Amino acid sequence: MKPGLKTAITIAALLVAALTSNRASAQVPEDRVIEQYSCKDIMRESGASRDVAIAFLRGFLLGKSGSTKFNIDILHKQSDEFIERCLGNPDEKAMEAMSRIIG
């Protein structure tokens, strides 16, 4: 397995765990769709959980683009821009916000 794919799968698993951690374990998990999450949903997370959610969104869009190249400094800047955008627009869909930031 390619290292980038392994990382993406790990991040995806962490995101799912972070976003579903507040659910009672007796409930049957429901299917999730990335596009359903709003900025508010992401901003309600804290620390590593928020970082993972943002990294997942960015990685998902990177994968959709077909590219495997990225710049860490640009990723940090885009993450900061995403947080600022979401704080000002909590009802915006997180995927749309990230798409607008990364172009």
N, C-alpha and C positions, 0 to 999 in steps of 0.2 A: 504494500500500500504506500502511495506517495506520502511524504511527510506533511504536505499541505492539506491533503485530504484527511489524514489522521487527526490533525489539529482541528479542522473544521468539524469533524464528527465529535470530537471531545467538547468543543465549544457548544455545539448544538445540544449535546446531552446535558451539559451544565446549565444552559439556558432553560431547558425544559424543567430541570430539577428546581431551579431558582423561581421560575414563574408559577410552579405548581406546589411549592412548599407550604403554602398557607391552606391547602385543601385537607380535609379530613381523610385519613388513609382508608376508611371504609367506603368512600365514594368510588364509583366507577369513573376512571379518568375519561374526559371527553376529548375528542380530537381538537387540535388547535391549528389555527391558520395564522401565519406570521402577520398577514395584513390586518388582522383583527385588533392588534395591540395599538393603543394610543400612546402618545407621548406621556400622558399621565400615568399609564401602567408602568412604563419604564422608569419614570422619575420616582415612583413610589418605592422602587427597589433601592437598596443602599449598598455602599461599599462594593465588594467583589461581585455581588449579584447584578448590580447596575452595570458594572464594567463588562461583565460577561454578556449581558443583553445587548449592549452597544456594540461589542466586538462581533457578536453573532449577526446583528443587522448588517454591519459593514462587511463581514465575511460572506454573508448570503449574497449581497449585491456584487461583491468581487467575483464570486463564483458564477453568478448569472452573466457577468460581462465576459467570461471566458479567460480573463487575465489571471496570471499567477504572480504578478509583480506588485509590490507595494513599498511605500516609504514610511517608516515608523514616525518620523516627525510630522508628516502630513496626516497620518492616522490620529495622532494626538490632537492636532489642530482641529480636525474634523469632529473628533469626539467632543471637544470643548464647544464647538459651534452647534453640534447636535443638542447638547445639554442646554445651552442658552436658548436655542430655538424652541425646544420643548417646554422650558420654563415659561416662555412667553405665549406658547400656543398649546396648552395641555390637551386639547381635544383633537389635535391633528394626529393622523395616523403616523405611527413611528416610522414605518417603512417609507411613507411619502416624505417625511421630514429628512430622513437620511438620504433619500434619493436626490432631493433638492440640494443638499449640502455637497454631496460628492459629484454631482453633475451628471 
